């Protein structure tokens, strides 16, 4: 009997299981309230398991990607991706600002008394030092994704140099290391398959805890802000991402069908990094070459944050409305430019959304208590933002891969 139930659960649709867990969590949280905090460890366990698999997968996939490309290809793909990230991030900020000006969220809200301490925005030297860690083991244990990617790139280049060395013995060593990396990647893929069987339980715990602690009162007080944000997400997907897919000659329906596991996992877990292994598999299912997927998706997880950029565009108008500040046209252009640069530059640092929002609020002399007000719906906003980050990363991989394939045929 138990084995039959298990087989039915195991073989049912992943998206269906995640949706049931999410909805059951919402209902339980609204019915039982704070009591659902009892299940919080189960949600934390899911994030920990996904992160446990994600970190080595990031490292191994980047090593393999770099290992298979020469320096010219690496630079060409990298610049195409950065250009794509800049365009989509600027579009996300612009959409957020435009919708917020149209619907004017925050007109009838007041500031909370809560004082907020925000981390300082990292300067260039901080980002550079984080990207080049002094200790390889500290980078992995601390979850320093930028540092891990840097280590993976230089190791991939070293293995590539060994494989194509004139020394026969060195070639053998390079080929052996290549096989070891491939075998390790396959092993972690098997581990990921097991983790995903537990995912619906963790999603139930995450949604139950979030809605149980916040409830409908908090949600209703910020309903306009949340609604504007999600309308922005819809516009970003329908016009920006769909536009890029069509321009690159890819089927929009096939893309979203192939990648549904990636963006649903990111939505339910609110974590772009933790869902990275699933995003890579989804990109491959969408027709992206293994080489491009292995390089583009980890890079996007660090440098691309369309969801965070959209959130910031809405937040700055939200903050201006609460404080009755009239922003000029030039101020909105400045918001788009600064928001784009900050979202790309701080995507891989802890509390990235908090850092970028605090930096822009400070620029316009707006109170940082706004951050505490927005924190009331942070969990709900984070879900849509993470899903958009992942979709944006995969669209970027598809666009660049299509470009590379066309270049190879001409």
LOTOR-147426 format. One line per 5 residues: number of its first residue (from 1); their letters; for each residue x negated, y, z negated of C-alpha. Coordinates in steps of 0.2 Angstrom, whole numbers, plus 5000, padded with zeros to 4 digits. Each point is the difference from the previous one (the first is absolute). Example, Ala and Ser with C-alpha at 12.3 -4.5 7.8 and 13.67 -1.06 7.14 Angstrom:
BEGIN
1) AS) 4938,4978,4961  4994,5017,5003
***
This chain:
BEGIN
1) XXXXX) 5000,5000,5000  4986,5012,4995  4990,4996,5015  5015,5003,5011  5003,5017,4992
6) XXXXX) 4981,5004,5002  5000,4995,5019  5015,5011,5003  4992,5015,4991  4983,4997,5009
11) XXXXX) 5007,4999,5017  5013,5014,4999  4996,5017,5008  4987,5010,4991  5009,5017,5003
16) XXXXX) 5016,4992,4993  4992,4994,4984  4992,5017,4997  5016,5009,5004  5010,4989,4987
21) XXXXX) 4987,5003,4987  5000,5019,5003  5019,5001,4999  5001,4989,4985  4987,5010,4991
26) XXXXX) 5010,5017,5004  5016,4992,4993  4992,4993,4985  4991,5017,4996  5016,5010,5002
31) XXXXX) 5010,4988,4989  4987,4996,4986  4990,5016,5001  4984,5001,4989  5002,4981,4995
36) XXXXX) 4993,4996,5017  4983,5006,4995  4998,4982,4993  4997,4995,5018  4986,5013,5004
41) XXXXX) 4986,4987,4998  5007,4990,5014  4999,5015,5012  4983,5004,4994  4995,4982,5004
46) XXXXX) 5006,5001,5018  4990,5016,5003  4984,4992,4991  5002,4985,5011  5002,5010,5016
51) XXXXX) 4985,5011,4995  4990,4984,4996  5002,4994,5018  4999,5017,5008  4983,5005,4995
56) XXXXX) 4991,4985,5007  5011,5000,5015  4995,5018,5004  4982,4996,4998  5000,4985,5010
61) XXXXX) 5011,5007,5014  4989,5015,5002  4984,4990,5001  5008,4989,5013  5006,5015,5010
66) XXXXX) 4983,5009,5000  4991,4984,5003  5009,4998,5017  4998,5018,5006  4985,5010,5005
71) XXXXX) 4996,5017,4994  5008,5009,5015  5016,4990,4998  5001,5004,4982  4997,5018,5002
76) XXXXX) 5013,5001,5014  5014,4991,4991  4996,5010,4984  5002,5017,5008  5016,4995,5008
81) XXXXX) 5007,4994,4984  4995,5016,4991  5008,5011,5013  5016,4989,4999  5000,5002,4981
86) XXXXX) 4998,5019,5001  5015,5002,5013  5012,4988,4990  4995,5008,4983  5003,5018,5006
91) XXXXX) 5017,4994,5008  5005,4992,4983  4996,5017,4990  5009,5010,5014  5016,4989,4999
96) XXXXX) 5000,5001,4981  4998,5019,5000  5013,5002,5013  5013,4989,4992  4998,5007,4983
101) XXXXX) 5002,5018,5007  5016,4993,5008  5008,4992,4985  4991,5010,4986  4998,4987,4987
106) XXXXX) 4996,5007,4982  5012,5015,5001  5010,4995,4984  4986,4991,4990  4990,5007,4985
111) XXXXX) 4982,4995,4995  4998,4987,4986  4990,5005,4985  4988,4986,5003  4982,5005,5003
116) XXXXX) 4990,4991,5013  4981,4997,5001  4995,4997,5018  4983,4993,5006  4989,5012,5009
121) XXXXX) 5000,4999,5019  4984,4991,5005  4987,5011,5009  4990,4993,5015  4985,4994,4989
126) XXXXX) 5012,4990,4989  5008,4992,5015  4983,4996,5008  4993,4992,4984  5016,4990,4998
131) XXXXX) 4998,4994,5018  4982,4995,4997  5000,4990,4983  4984,4997,4990  5005,4983,4995
136) XXXXX) 5009,4987,5012  5008,4991,4985  5007,5016,4992  5008,5005,5017  5009,4983,5000
141) XXXXX) 5005,5000,4982  5006,5018,5000  5010,4998,5016  4990,5013,5009  5008,4997,5017
146) XXXXX) 4989,5014,5009  4985,4992,4992  5005,4983,5005  5003,5005,5018  4983,5008,5001
151) XXXXX) 4992,4984,4993  5009,4990,5012  4995,5011,5015  4982,4999,4996  5000,4981,4997
156) XXXXX) 5010,4998,5016  4987,5010,5010  4986,4989,4992  5008,4984,5004  5003,5006,5018
161) XXXXX) 4982,5005,5001  4995,4983,4994  5011,4991,5012  4993,5009,5015  4982,5000,4995
166) XXXXX) 4987,4994,5011  4994,4989,4986  5008,4983,5001  4999,4996,4982  5008,5017,4996
171) XXXXX) 5014,4996,5012  5004,4984,4991  5001,5009,4983  5012,5013,5008  5011,4987,5007
176) XXXXX) 5001,4991,4984  5004,5016,4990  5014,5003,5013  5007,4983,4998  5000,5002,4981
181) XXXXX) 5009,5017,5001  5013,4992,5011  5003,4985,4989  5002,5011,4984  5012,5011,5010
186) XXXXX) 5011,4984,5004  4999,4995,4981  5007,5017,4994  5013,4999,5014  5006,4984,4992
191) XXXXX) 5000,5008,4982  5010,5014,5007  5013,4988,5007  5002,4993,4982  5001,5018,4992
196) XXXXX) 5015,5004,5012  5010,4986,4993  5000,5009,4983  5003,5017,5008  5019,5001,4999
201) XXXXX) 4999,4997,4981  4987,5014,4998  5011,5012,5011  5015,4996,4989  4990,5005,4984
206) XXXXX) 4993,5016,5008  5017,5006,5006  5009,4995,4984  4987,5009,4989  5000,5016,5011
211) XXXXX) 5019,5002,5001  5002,4994,4982  4988,5014,4993  5006,5014,5012  5018,4996,5003
216) XXXXX) 5013,5009,5010  4999,5016,4991  4982,5004,5005  5004,4994,5017  5015,5011,5003
221) XXXXX) 4991,5015,4993  4987,4998,5014  5012,4993,5013  4997,5013,5013  4981,4999,4999
226) XXXXX) 5001,4982,5002  5012,5001,5014  4990,5013,5009  4984,4989,4998  5009,4984,5007
231) XXXXX) 5007,5010,5015  4983,5006,5003  4994,4982,5000  5013,4995,5013  4995,5014,5011
236) XXXXX) 4982,4996,4999  5004,4982,5005  5012,5004,5013  4991,5014,5009  4982,5000,4996
241) XXXXX) 4996,4981,4998  5012,4995,5014  4993,5014,5011  4982,4993,4998  5006,4982,5003
246) XXXXX) 5009,5005,5016  4986,5011,5006  4988,4985,4998  5012,4989,5010  5006,4989,4985
251) XXXXX) 5017,4994,4996  5007,5009,4985  5013,4986,4995  4986,4986,5002  4988,5011,4989
256) XXXXX) 5012,5002,4985  5006,4982,5001  4982,4994,5000  4995,5011,4985  5015,4999,4989
261) XXXXX) 4991,4989,4987  4986,5014,4998  5012,5015,4998  5012,4991,4989  4986,4993,4988
266) XXXXX) 4993,5018,5000  5017,5007,4996  5004,4988,4986  4983,5000,4992  4996,5019,5003
271) XXXXX) 4982,4995,5004  4992,5003,5017  4984,4992,4994  5008,4985,4992  5010,4996,5016
276) XXXXX) 4985,5002,5011  4997,4981,5004  5018,4999,5005  4998,5016,5011  4985,4992,5009
281) XXXXX) 5010,4984,5004  5015,5010,5006  4989,5010,5011  4993,4984,5008  5018,4994,5002
286) XXXXX) 5004,5017,5009  4986,4996,5013  4986,5010,4993  4983,4991,5003  4992,4993,4984
291) XXXXX) 4985,5011,5002  5010,5016,5000  5012,4995,4986  4986,4995,4989  4992,5017,5002
296) XXXXX) 5015,5012,5002  5011,4994,4986  4987,5001,4985  4995,5017,5007  5018,5006,5001
301) XXXXX) 5003,4994,4982  4986,5012,4994  5002,5015,5012  5018,5000,5005  5014,5006,4989
306) XXXXX) 5015,5006,5010  5012,4996,4986  4990,5010,4988  4999,5014,5012  5019,5000,5003
311) XXXXX) 5003,5000,4982  4988,5015,4997  5009,5010,5014  5017,4998,4991  4992,5002,4983
316) XXXXX) 4993,5018,5004  5017,5007,5006  5008,4991,4985  4988,5009,4988  5002,5016,5009
321) XXXXX) 5019,4999,4998  4999,4996,4981  4989,5015,4997  5009,5012,5013  4984,5002,5010
326) XXXXX) 5002,5007,5018  4987,4992,5011  4995,5009,5016  4998,4991,5017  4981,5001,4998
331) XXXXX) 5002,4991,4984  5009,4985,5008  4987,4999,5013  4987,4999,4986  5010,4987,4991
336) XXXXX) 4999,4989,5016  4982,5002,5003  4994,4998,4982  5013,4986,4997  4993,4991,5015
341) XXXXX) 4982,5002,4995  5003,4995,4981  5011,4985,5005  4986,4993,5011  4986,5004,4988
346) XXXXX) 5008,4994,4984  5010,4985,5006  4988,4987,4993  4998,5009,4983  5010,4996,4984
351) XXXXX) 5016,5010,4998  4998,5007,5017  5018,5006,5001  4997,5009,4984  4984,5008,5005
356) XXXXX) 5006,5007,5017  5016,5006,4992  4991,5008,4985  4987,5008,5012  5014,5008,5011
361) XXXXX) 5010,5006,4985  4985,5008,4993  4996,5009,5017  5017,5009,4999  5000,5003,4981
366) XXXXX) 5014,4988,4997  5002,4991,4983  4993,4983,4999  5015,4995,4990  5009,4997,5016
371) XXXXX) 4990,4984,5001  5008,4994,4984  5017,5004,5008  4997,4990,5016  4993,4986,4989
376) XXXXX) 5018,4995,4996  5003,4993,5017  4981,4995,5003  5004,4982,5001  5014,5002,5013
381) XXXXX) 4989,5012,5010  4985,4989,4999  5009,4986,5008  5004,5009,5016  4983,5009,5000
386) XXXXX) 4991,4983,5000  5010,4992,5013  4997,5015,5011  4981,5000,4997  5000,4981,5005
391) XXXXX) 5011,5003,5016  4989,5015,5005  4984,4990,4998  5007,4986,5011  5006,5011,5013
396) XXXXX) 4983,5008,5001  4992,4983,5002  5012,4996,5014  4997,5017,5009  4981,4998,4999
401) XXXXX) 5000,4982,5005  5011,5004,5015  4988,5013,5005  4985,4989,4998  5009,4986,5011
406) XXXXX) 5004,5013,5013  4982,5006,5000  4994,4982,5002  5010,4997,5015  4995,5016,5010
***
